[in-house]
Amino acid sequence: MAASGDAETIQAAAYAWPRRSSFTVTNAAVYRQILDFATLEESVWIIPGGSSGRPDNSHYQDQLVLWGKGELLPMAGTPGAAG
């Protein structure tokens, strides 16, 4: 998946910089969260490797496409709200 960003951007990322490099991102911060302390039920988050981070989990990649588009998901604000 193509990615952008560097150490000086909100989308923190690092890239290899060898001679004639294409500046391909080699690692990046992946967890995104926005909390609205006035109305916590409006808070959002996303993590491309799923909340468990385990490749054998059925939800491991279900947020990857949304993450790549810069989209976020609603956070459960109260117990049981996530369904």
CORGICOR-V539967 format. One line per field, one symbol per residue. phi: phi as a letter, one per 40 degrees, with the letter a starting at -180 (. if undefined). psi: psi as a letter, one per 40 degrees, with the letter a starting at -180 (. if undefined). Layout:
BEGIN
phi=???
psi=???
END
This chain:
BEGIN
phi=.cabhacbbccdabacbcdfccfccbaacbcbabbbccbdcccbaaaccgccgbdcccbdbcbcccdccgcbbccccbdgccg
psi=hiiiiaeeidghiiiifihfiefhhdiihdhhhhhgddgdeeiiiihdeiddehdeieedeeedddddeeiiiiihdihede.
END
